[in-house]
Amino acid sequence: MKKIIYALIIPLVVVSGLVLANREIKNEASKKSTSKPLSATERKAARKKWEATPDGIKYKKWEVSPEGKKVNAGEAKIRKHINAFTDMEAVVTSLSLPPGSRLGFGVMVRINGDDYILSFGPEKSDKNFLNFNNEFQQLHSLKVNDKIIIRSHSVSHAPKYSYPIVSGDYVERDSKIIYKRAPRKGGC
């Protein structure tokens, strides 16, 4: 009987020792990975270093090109609305994004005469891979020439796209909210 008890206790002790050792290693790794934010001079030095890379050179050329200037001008036109998170009137111009885009679900819109990509992010599926989340269900009902009201917290750009990219945080059609981004969990 004692042999059976020892045979059961010894593996239990070994496994619990491994679990505790693994936990301590993870705690040490998480402490090391947390670093303080870079200072302004360190950020500037890192940016200069990146600008010397082939990607950085390509980006700087795009930025001064007519296409890059057009995108930056489009961003500047709506920056006031983005910063204040105020309404922007838009008209849907296309229900699909430019070919080859990797922005997830989105539509093309025109705001004050300029075209923008209105991006909502990837469509997430439920636990059952056949059911898609209903988060974008009402957005799929949009049609070309629909007038919508948009609010967004951010606008960005990328050399790959000929249009500024507006992050869709709130969309309203006919005075009815058809999309409102859920706040992120565990964040501010």
Beta strands, then each sheet from edge to edge (+ up, - down):
strand 1: 88-94
strand 2: 105-111
strand 3: 114-121
strand 4: 147-151
strand 5: 155-156
strand 6: 165-167
strand 7: 170-173
strand 8: 176-180
sheet 1: 5+ 6- 3- 2+ 1- 4+ 7- 8+
end
